[in-house]
Amino acid sequence: MRIGELAERTGTTTRALRYYEGLGLLPARRTANGYRSYDGSDQRLVEEIRSLLEIGFALEETRPFVECLRSGHAAGDECPDSVAVYRRKLTEIDGLSARLALVRAHLESQLAKLNALPVEESTCSVQRTT
């Protein structure tokens, strides 16, 4: 299949596919007339990339999954390097969750302080100077 058909089948753009090719994530096969040529395995690679991007992975983080598929595995997460990316992502998410919990606690504390103020003290008025 040609690049336009692959883009349509995978819900992406030809520009994105060229970008993936430039990064070495998608193989660059050419026909005699110079057109890019893709097959079902390339479609599977793009689908893997797209699904990982949709859940928040960076494009470079998809590389171990793509390489795993290219090496003949049925799924991109069957290889140790892919599992390592999953572990790093979970650690990252845990850190973000902890940071969000701290921010939430701070905001709740600030709101509790404001709710304890008498009504007239908790209102703001802006005075204009001319």
N, C-alpha and C positions, 0 to 999 in steps of 0.2 A: 504494500500500500504506500501511497505517497504521503507527504507531510500533512497536507490538508485533511486527508481522511483520518490519519492518526490523531490529529488535533480534535477533530469532530468526535471521534469515538471515545476519546479520553476526557472530553470537556475542558480542553485547554486551548492555547493559541499556538500558531506556528512559531511565533516569536519565542514563546517559552520553550518549545521543543528545540529550537536552534540554540537557545541558551543552555539547556541541559546537555546538548551535544557538545557545546563549547567547553563545558565543565568536565566532560568525559563521562557523564552519567548515562548518556544515550549513545549507542554506537552510530558512527557516521558511515553508512554504506551508500554507494552511489551506483546508479544504473549507467549504462553506456552513454546516455545522453546527458548525464550530470545530475539527474534528479535524485533526491534522497529517497531511499527505499527502506521500508520497515515491514516487520512481520508481527505475528501474534506475540512473540516473546518481547518485542519492543513495546508493544501495547501494555503488556503486564508490568514492565519496568516503569512506564509512565504512570500507570494506575497506582503502583506502590509509592512512587514519589508523591503523587497528588494526595493520596490518603494520609501520608505522614505529614505533609504540609498542612492539610486541613485540621489536624489535631495539634498543630503548634510546633512541629519540628522545623528547624532551620534546614535549608536546602542541603548544606554540607552534611548534616546529620543523617540524611537519607542514603549517603554513599555506601555504608556497610550493608544495608538492606538490598540495594541494587547489586552490589558485588556478590552477595549471597545468592540472589536469583540467577545472576549470570553464571555462577559456578554450578548450576544445575539443581539447586534446592527448590522444592515446591513452594516454599514460603520464604519471604525475605528475612524473617526473624528466626530462622533455624540455625544461624551461625553465631559463634561466640562474640564476634565484634558487634553484631546487631543487639545481642543481649546486653552487652556493655553499654550501648547507647540507651537502651531502655533503663538500665540502672542509673546512668547519669541523669537522665530526664526525671526519674522519680526523685532523686536527690535534689535536683533543681526545683521541682514542684514543691517538695517538702520545705525547702528554704523560702520559697515565695509564700507558701501558706503560713509559715511562722511569721514572716514579715507582715503579711496582711493581718494576722491575729494581733500583732503589736499595734498596728495602725488603728484597727477596730477598737482595741481596748483604750487607746489614747482618745479617740473620738467619743467613745461612751463616757469617759471620765470628764471630758470637756463639756459634754451635754449635761451630765449630772451636776456639774458646778453651775452651769447656766440655769438649770431648772431650780436650783436652790436659791437663786437671787429673787428678791421681790420684783414684781412685774415692772415697776417704774425703772428699776436699775438695769433690767435686761433689755430695754428698748434703746435703740440708737436714734439719734437725731443728727442730721448733718446741718451745720451752720455755714451759710455761704458768706464769704467776705467779698466786698466789691472794691 
